[in-house]
Amino acid sequence: MIAYLDMPSGISGDMVLGCLVDASWPVEQLRNTLGQLGLPERSWEVGSEEVMRGPLRATLVNVTVREPEAVHRRLHDIRLMIDSSQLPSVVKQRAIATFERLAVAEARVHGSSVEEVHFHEVGALDAIVDIVGAAAGLHALDIDRLYASALPLGEGWVETEHGRLPLPAPATLEVLAGAGAPSRAAPGPGELVTPTGAAIVAQFARFSQPAMSIDRIAVGAGSKEFNWPNVARLWLGEASADGPIVQIDTNIDDMNPQFYPSVSDRLFAAGAVDVWLTPVQMKKGRPGVVLSVLAPASRETELADLLLRETTTLGVRVHQTHRHEAERGQRRVDTPYGLVAVKLKRVGGKVVAAVPEYEDCRRLAEEQGLPVRVVHEAAAAAVAAL
């Protein structure tokens, strides 16, 4: 699945969480994620509610922090907190990388080294909730690639630990500059893009609008009230080919296999439609793999360069191809164990297959102490009844 983050009113950490919860990531799972960080008991509380922002319905995630104001963490402290948790390794890596991006921005703003930076606002407990929650939610929803719109940057002033600062906040600007993020005029004054929101988008998203079939829209609300609907919208769906496509292949027999998941993630982030490995026998009887990438022809040069940089290969092969695709869709079905998303496959406008989302089935099974098979069969039966 891919997603496009539309930010007509900017972005903050709680708006990202609102989008993810509205996209069917249970707030209970967000709480469970945060419970693995070893934070002081009763120092935080997270809840969600449906609100109106102007004429629009949205989900607001409320983060209540009861931590003493004097707590200021360095990057080392945050790394240790996240690394010591039982979160999936990909969630840990992405959350830490987001804080590292913030540390670089803060160091530039204040003329200090990355390890010396005291995070203050962006290192406060609510920012940890936002960043770790965003990494966990994107992983739980099985969003392979996240894209994002240009960011509206408002003018004015904001009160911080460092005193009164101009908007956009200096750390926000540094984060966006480091990512080469596009900006546009804001609908009005005020802090529309926070440092935490900027860091999450800069770390996880590619700034372009993809060709996609849209299955559903999730809407997250900001806590501030403006003269316009303060919302962000997450479009969820599947990638669709935008014109000619190419297949890029390369044979590799001398690379540490632990590196392939990272290379695959970067290829998807750079616009690949699909990435796969095929085992082969290479010269001198050595086992190897063919790393293959399917992508729009417009992404060929960037993806080929990425393969040459990120792998041990000395060359890649490219040939044009084409494919026939079934129409895709998604709906949710009710089971005795909870709602489950189902992927729909259509040919000629008719549904010819429906497959329950494994992650939804796994989550419900874990919550209720059941085999995944039981939840999966219940979802399949609910689909058949339709």
Secondary structure, DSSP 8 states (H G I E B T S, - for coil): -EEEEE-TT-B-HHHHHHHHHHTT--HHHHHHHHHTT---TTSEEEEEEEEEETTEEEEEEEEEE---TT----HHHHHHHHHTS-S-HHHHHHHHHHHHHHHHHHHHHHT--TTT---GGGGSHHHHHHHHHHHHHHHHTT--EEEE--EEE--EEEEETTEEEEES-HHHHHHHHHHT--EEE-SSSS--B-HHHHHHHHHHEESS---EEEEEEEEEE-SS--SS--EEEEEEEEE---S-EEEEEEEESSS-GGGHHHHHHHHHHTT-SEEEEEEEE-GGG-EEEEEEEEEEGGGHHHHHHHHHHHSS-S--EEEEE-----EEEEEEEEETTEEEEEEEEEETTEEEEEEE-HHHHHHHHHHHT--HHHHHHHHHHHHHH-
